[in-house]
Amino acid sequence: MSILCKVITDILHILGIVLICKVYLKLREKTGDKYRYLKILIVSVVVSLIISVIKNQTIALIIYLLCVVIIMQICYEENNKKIIVCAIWVSVIVEILDMLSILLVDIASAVMNYNNDSLENLFAALLSLSFISMVSILLRRITDEGIRKVHIKYLALFTLNLFADFCILALMTRVTLEEIAYQNKIAYIIIYISVTIGLLIQMACVILLLVSRNIHKEKELIIKQYLEEQVKQYEYLNEREKETKKFRHDIRGHLYFLNKLKQEGRDQEFEEYFQDIIGKVDNLGSNINVGNDIVNAVLNKAFVEAKSKNIKINVAGHFPSQCNISAYNLCTIFFNLLSNAIEAADKTTKREIWVICRYTIKEIIVEIGNYYCINDKLDKNRLQTTKSEKEYHGWGMKNVEDSVVDCKGLMDIEIVDDKFIISITLKNEERA
C-alpha cells in the first residue's frame, strides 16, 4: 500500500511539473509523438520504484532530477540547456509547494490523531497539484503566454519569496503542533489555516501581478513607440514642407530656363535639366495618406525605411472617416506587419510590398503582402522570428493576434508561391 501511494505521489509531482512547463513556461511541445504521455507515465513509475529502494537521499535526488530532464526531453522541443535549467527550477518550485502542503496536512493529521506518512504525502501532492491547476486557470484568463515573458530576476525573487513563505509556515506549524495539546487549540488552528490560505493567495497574486505588469509594460512600450512615430511623422512633414516651399520658390526660374533651352533647340541639355528637376521632385518624398493619422504615421515611417533599402511600397484604399479602432491596436498591427514585410522583402529580388485598406459599414479590412525568399520554408501555423535576439523578438505576430482579437476581428495568412499575404478584418464598432 505504501509503495502504491508513493508511486501515485511521484506521478502527481510529475503532472505538476508538466503542467507548469506547459501552461506557465509555455515550452514548445513535441506534437509528432502520440505516445509521449504513455512514456512519461512509464518513466515516472519506474523511477519512483527505483527511488523507493535507494537509501542515499543525494543519489535519489539526482535520479529524480534526471527523470524530470528525460520527461521534458520527451515532451518538449527546447534545447538541452533550457530544458536542464527549467527542470531544476520547476522541480524546486514543486518541491517547495509540496513541503508547504505537507505542513498543512501535518496539522490536519494531528487534529484528527491520524498518522500515515504515505497517505499524508499523497494528499499533500494532490493539494499542490490543485493549487498549480487553479492558478493556471486564472493565468489563462489574463494571457496565453504564461510567465515566459517575465524577466528571470523576478522569477528568482518569486522563488525566494516562496521559500520564505515555507520557512514562516514551518515555524508556525511547530508552534501550532505544540499548542494543539493545550486549551488554545482551536484558536491556533484557525490562525494557522488563515495564514496558510493567505500565503497561497499571496503566491498566486505574485504570479498574476508579474504577468500583468509585463503585459502593461509591453503596452507602454508600444504606445511610446507610437508617439515617437507621430513625432517623426510631424518632423518629416515639416521638413518636406520646407523643401516644397524652396522648390516652389525656384520653379518659375526652372521653367523659364527649360523653355529657353527648348526654343534654342538644345535638346540634350533640355533633357538633362528636365531629369534633374524630376529628381528634385522625387526627393521631396511621398506623403502617404489613407485618411487616418495613426496609420499614416506608421506607413510613412515604413515608406522611408523601405525606400532606403530599395523596397517599393504600394498603398491603395482608404480608412473610414469614423474609425473606432484604438490607436494602440492600429499601431500594433501596422507596425509589426510592415516591419516583418520589410525584413522579408529585403531578402528577395522582388522587393515589393503592398498595403490595401478598405471598409464597409461595420468593418475595416486590411491586406498587407510581400514577396519572400522561396528558400525560407514558411508554415503559417508556426511562424517564428529569424532574428538573433530571440528573447526580445518574435512576439510581433502574437501582439498582432491579440490586437485583432481585441477588435473582435479575424486574421488570415495566405502563402502562395513566393507571396506572403496577411488579411485582417476588424470590427469598427464603438466601445461601451
C-alpha positions in Angstrom: 0.0 0.0 0.0 2.8 2.4 0.9 4.6 1.7 -2.4 1.4 2.3 -4.4 0.9 5.7 -2.5 4.5 6.7 -3.2 4.2 5.9 -6.9 0.9 7.9 -7.2 2.5 10.7 -5.2 5.5 10.9 -7.6 3.2 10.8 -10.6 1.3 13.8 -9.2 4.6 15.6 -8.8 5.5 14.9 -12.4 2.0 16.1 -13.5 2.6 19.3 -11.6 5.9 19.8 -13.4 4.4 19.1 -16.8 1.6 21.5 -16.1 4.0 24.3 -15.1 6.1 23.7 -18.2 3.0 23.7 -20.5 0.9 26.5 -19.1 3.3 28.7 -17.2 6.6 28.4 -19.1 4.9 27.7 -22.5 7.6 25.4 -23.7 7.3 24.2 -27.3 5.6 20.7 -27.2 6.5 17.8 -29.5 3.4 17.1 -31.4 4.7 14.2 -33.5 4.9 11.6 -30.7 1.4 10.5 -29.8 2.7 8.1 -27.2 4.6 10.7 -25.2 2.2 10.7 -22.2 2.4 7.0 -22.0 6.2 7.2 -22.0 6.0 9.8 -19.2 3.8 7.5 -17.1 6.2 4.6 -17.6 9.3 6.6 -16.8 7.6 8.1 -13.7 6.6 4.7 -12.3 10.0 3.1 -13.0 11.9 6.0 -11.4 9.6 6.1 -8.4 10.1 2.4 -7.8 13.9 2.8 -8.1 14.0 5.7 -5.7 11.9 3.8 -3.2 14.6 1.3 -2.6 17.5 3.8 -2.6 18.6 4.8 0.9 21.0 7.6 -0.1 19.0 10.8 -0.4 21.6 12.5 -2.6 21.5 9.7 -5.2 17.7 9.7 -5.0 17.6 13.4 -5.7 20.0 13.1 -8.7 17.9 10.3 -10.2 14.7 12.3 -9.7 16.2 15.3 -11.5 17.4 13.1 -14.3 13.9 11.7 -14.5 12.5 15.3 -14.9 15.0 16.1 -17.6 14.2 12.9 -19.5 10.4 13.6 -19.3 11.0 17.2 -20.5 13.1 15.8 -23.4 10.2 13.5 -24.3 7.6 16.4 -24.2 9.4 19.5 -25.5 11.5 20.7 -28.4 13.6 23.2 -26.5 17.4 23.0 -26.4 19.2 20.9 -23.7 20.4 23.9 -21.8 17.0 25.4 -21.4 15.5 22.0 -20.5 18.0 21.5 -17.8 17.5 25.0 -16.3 13.7 24.7 -16.5 13.9 21.2 -15.0 15.8 22.3 -11.9 13.7 25.5 -11.4 10.4 23.7 -11.8 11.5 20.9 -9.5 12.5 23.4 -6.8 9.1 25.2 -7.1 7.1 21.9 -7.0 9.2 20.6 -4.1 8.6 23.8 -2.0 4.9 23.7 -2.8 4.8 20.1 -1.6 6.6 21.0 1.6 4.0 23.7 2.2 1.2 21.2 1.6 2.8 18.6 3.8 2.9 21.2 6.7 -0.8 21.8 6.2 -1.6 18.1 6.1 0.5 17.5 9.2 -1.7 19.9 11.1 -4.9 18.2 9.8 -3.5 14.8 10.8 -2.6 16.0 14.3 -6.1 17.3 14.8 -7.6 14.0 13.7 -5.0 12.0 15.6 -4.1 10.2 12.4 -0.6 9.2 11.3 0.1 7.7 7.9 3.1 9.2 6.1 2.3 7.7 2.7 -1.2 9.0 2.6 -0.2 12.3 4.0 2.4 12.8 1.2 -0.2 11.7 -1.3 -2.8 14.3 -0.1 0.0 16.9 0.0 0.9 16.2 -3.6 -2.8 16.4 -4.6 -3.1 19.7 -2.8 0.0 21.1 -4.6 -1.3 20.0 -8.0 -4.7 21.5 -7.2 -3.1 24.9 -6.4 -1.0 24.8 -9.6 -4.1 24.0 -11.6 -6.2 26.8 -10.1 -3.5 29.4 -10.7 -3.1 28.1 -14.3 -6.8 28.7 -14.9 -6.5 32.3 -13.6 -3.3 32.8 -15.6 -5.0 31.7 -18.9 -7.7 34.4 -18.3 -5.0 37.1 -18.3 -2.7 35.9 -21.1 -1.9 32.9 -23.4 1.8 33.5 -23.0 2.2 32.2 -19.4 5.1 33.6 -17.5 7.8 33.2 -20.2 8.0 36.9 -20.9 8.6 37.7 -17.2 12.3 38.6 -16.5 14.4 35.9 -14.9 15.2 38.2 -11.9 11.5 38.4 -11.0 11.2 34.6 -11.2 14.3 34.4 -8.9 12.6 36.8 -6.4 9.4 34.7 -6.6 11.4 31.6 -5.8 13.0 33.3 -2.7 9.6 34.6 -1.6 8.2 31.0 -1.9 11.0 29.7 0.2 10.5 32.4 2.8 6.8 31.5 3.0 7.7 27.9 3.6 10.0 28.9 6.5 7.3 31.1 8.0 4.8 28.3 7.7 7.2 25.7 9.1 7.8 27.8 12.2 4.0 28.3 12.7 3.5 24.5 12.2 5.9 23.8 15.1 4.1 26.3 17.4 0.7 25.1 16.4 1.5 21.4 16.9 2.7 22.2 20.4 -0.4 24.3 21.2 -2.8 21.7 19.9 -2.4 19.7 23.1 -3.5 22.7 25.2 -6.6 24.8 25.6 -5.9 27.3 22.8 -6.0 24.5 20.2 -9.0 25.9 18.1 -7.6 29.4 18.0 -4.2 28.3 16.8 -5.7 26.0 14.2 -7.9 28.9 12.8 -4.9 31.2 12.8 -2.7 28.6 11.1 -5.3 27.9 8.4 -5.9 31.6 7.8 -2.1 32.3 7.4 -1.7 29.2 5.1 -4.6 30.4 2.8 -3.2 33.9 2.9 0.3 32.7 1.8 -1.2 30.6 -1.0 -3.3 33.6 -2.2 -0.1 35.8 -1.9 1.8 33.3 -4.2 -1.0 33.3 -6.8 -1.2 37.1 -6.7 2.6 37.5 -7.2 2.5 35.3 -10.3 -0.6 37.1 -11.7 0.8 40.6 -10.9 4.2 39.7 -12.5 2.4 38.7 -15.7 0.0 41.7 -15.6 3.0 44.1 -15.1 4.7 42.6 -18.1 1.7 43.0 -20.3 1.3 46.6 -19.1 4.9 47.3 -19.8 4.6 45.9 -23.3 1.6 48.1 -24.0 3.5 51.1 -22.6 6.4 50.4 -25.0 4.1 50.2 -28.0 2.3 53.4 -27.0 5.7 55.1 -26.6 6.7 53.8 -30.0 3.5 55.1 -31.5 4.1 58.6 -30.0 7.7 58.6 -31.3 6.4 57.6 -34.8 4.0 60.5 -34.6 6.8 62.9 -33.7 8.9 61.6 -36.6 6.0 61.9 -38.9 5.5 65.6 -37.9 9.2 66.3 -38.3 9.2 64.6 -41.7 6.1 66.6 -42.9 7.6 69.8 -41.6 10.9 69.2 -43.4 9.1 68.1 -46.5 7.0 71.3 -46.4 10.2 73.4 -46.2 11.7 71.6 -49.2 8.5 72.0 -51.1 8.4 75.8 -50.5 12.0 76.1 -51.6 11.3 74.2 -54.8 8.1 76.2 -55.5 10.1 79.4 -55.0 12.5 78.4 -57.8 10.1 76.6 -60.1 9.4 79.7 -62.2 13.1 80.1 -63.0 13.5 76.5 -63.8 10.5 76.5 -66.2 11.8 79.7 -67.9 15.2 78.1 -68.4 13.7 74.9 -69.8 11.6 77.0 -72.2 14.7 78.8 -73.4 16.6 75.5 -74.0 13.7 74.2 -76.0 13.4 77.3 -78.1 17.1 77.2 -78.9 16.9 73.5 -79.9 19.4 72.4 -77.2 17.5 69.1 -76.7 20.3 67.2 -74.9 20.7 69.9 -72.3 16.9 70.2 -72.1 16.6 66.5 -71.3 19.4 66.6 -68.7 18.0 69.6 -67.0 14.5 68.2 -67.1 15.7 64.9 -65.5 17.4 66.9 -62.7 14.1 68.6 -61.9 12.3 65.3 -61.9 15.0 64.0 -59.4 14.3 67.1 -57.2 10.6 66.3 -57.2 11.2 62.7 -56.3 13.5 63.7 -53.4 10.7 65.7 -51.9 9.2 62.4 -50.8 5.8 61.0 -51.0 3.3 61.6 -48.2 1.1 58.6 -47.9 -2.4 59.4 -46.7 -5.1 56.8 -46.1 -7.3 59.0 -44.0 -6.1 58.0 -40.6 -3.3 59.9 -38.7 -2.1 56.8 -36.8 -1.8 54.6 -39.8 -0.4 57.5 -41.8 2.4 57.9 -39.3 3.4 54.2 -39.4 3.0 53.9 -43.2 5.2 57.0 -43.9 7.9 55.8 -41.5 7.8 52.3 -43.2 7.9 54.1 -46.6 11.1 55.9 -45.7 12.7 52.8 -44.3 11.7 50.7 -47.3 13.0 53.4 -49.7 16.4 53.4 -48.0 16.6 49.6 -48.8 15.3 50.0 -52.3 12.0 48.4 -51.5 8.8 49.7 -53.1 5.6 50.1 -51.1 2.3 50.4 -52.9 -0.6 51.7 -50.9 -4.2 51.7 -52.0 -7.5 52.4 -50.4 -8.8 54.5 -47.5 -9.9 54.3 -43.9 -13.4 55.5 -42.9 -13.8 59.0 -41.5 -15.2 57.4 -38.3 -12.6 54.9 -37.1 -13.3 53.3 -33.7 -10.2 51.1 -33.6 -7.9 52.2 -30.8 -4.5 53.9 -31.6 -2.8 51.1 -29.7 -4.3 48.4 -31.8 -3.7 50.2 -35.1 -0.1 50.9 -34.3 0.5 47.3 -33.1 -1.0 45.8 -36.3 0.6 48.1 -38.9 4.0 48.5 -37.2 4.6 44.8 -36.7 3.2 43.6 -40.1 5.2 46.3 -42.0 8.4 45.6 -40.1 8.1 41.9 -40.9 7.2 42.7 -44.6 10.3 44.9 -45.0 12.5 42.3 -43.3 11.2 39.6 -45.7 11.3 41.8 -48.8 14.9 42.8 -48.1 15.9 39.1 -48.6 14.4 38.7 -52.0 14.9 40.1 -55.5 11.2 41.1 -55.8 11.5 44.0 -53.4 7.9 45.0 -53.2 5.2 45.4 -50.5 1.6 46.2 -51.0 -0.9 47.6 -48.5 -4.7 47.7 -49.3 -7.2 49.4 -47.0 -10.9 49.2 -47.5 -14.0 49.3 -45.3 -17.7 48.5 -45.1 -20.3 50.0 -42.8 -19.2 47.9 -39.8 -15.8 46.5 -40.7 -12.3 47.7 -41.7 -10.3 45.3 -44.0 -6.6 45.5 -44.3 -4.3 43.4 -46.6 -0.5 43.6 -46.3 1.6 41.4 -48.6 5.1 41.0 -49.7 7.4 38.7 -51.7 9.7 36.4 -49.7 12.7 34.2 -50.4 11.3 30.9 -51.7 14.1 29.1 -49.9 12.7 30.2 -46.5 10.1 27.4 -45.8 7.2 29.1 -44.1 4.4 27.4 -42.1 1.6 29.8 -41.3 0.8 27.9 -38.1 4.4 28.1 -36.7 5.8 31.5 -37.7 8.9 32.2 -35.7 11.4 35.0 -35.5 14.7 34.7 -37.5 16.4 37.5 -35.5 19.4 36.6 -33.3 18.0 38.2 -30.1 15.0 35.8 -29.8 14.4 36.9 -26.2 13.4 40.3 -27.4 11.9 39.5 -30.8 9.3 37.1 -32.2 6.3 38.5 -30.2 5.2 40.8 -33.1 2.7 38.3 -34.6 1.4 37.3 -31.2 0.8 41.0 -30.4 -1.0 41.4 -33.8 -3.2 38.4 -33.0 -4.0 39.9 -29.6 -5.0 43.3 -31.1 -7.2 41.5 -33.8 -8.9 39.5 -31.0 -9.4 42.7 -29.0 -11.2 44.2 -32.0 -13.3 41.1 -32.4 -11.7 40.6 -35.8 -10.2 37.8 -37.9 -6.8 37.3 -39.4 -6.0 35.1 -42.3 -2.5 34.2 -43.5 -2.0 33.1 -47.1 1.2 31.7 -48.6 1.1 31.3 -52.4 4.3 30.6 -54.3 6.6 33.5 -53.3 3.8 35.7 -51.9 3.1 36.1 -48.2 -0.3 37.8 -47.6 -2.0 38.7 -44.3 -5.6 39.8 -44.4 -7.2 41.3 -41.4 -10.8 42.2 -40.7 -11.6 44.4 -37.8 -15.0 45.3 -36.3 -15.4 49.1 -36.5 -17.7 49.4 -33.6 -17.9 52.0 -30.8 -16.8 50.6 -27.4 -19.2 50.9 -24.5 
